[in-house]
Amino acid sequence: MNIKQAIVVNLKANMPSGRFLAQACHSSELAFEHPRVVELKKSYPSEMSPCTKIVLRGWGDNHLVELHEKALALGIPCALWGEGGFQTALAIGPAFAQEVDKVTGGMVLY
């Protein structure tokens, strides 16, 4: 069982790369605090480390919100992070890779 986290950054926020990385980290950390992730850590400790992480391109606030809503509807742990009037990053997972792929499959790497 492969555990994965996809982090989507909002390219329309037009930030320097370092700031995008910080936003991605904020959303990633927040998602790891989700109660379902805490349970996964207890049930599958060896599978949770390492957790594959990928960063993907998002195309605006609406895109991140749509992905967030889809992940929530599927019961996937996720965290939407905003700053400076934008939704800047969305972490989807950690969860089983096939679950994350239901939301992010076909998206482009950052």
Secondary structure by P-SEA (a helix, b strand, c coil): cccbbbbbbcccccccaaaaaaaaaaaaaaaaacaaaaaaaaacccccccbbbbbbbbccaaaaaaaaaaaaaacccbbbbbccccccccccccccaaaaaacccccccc
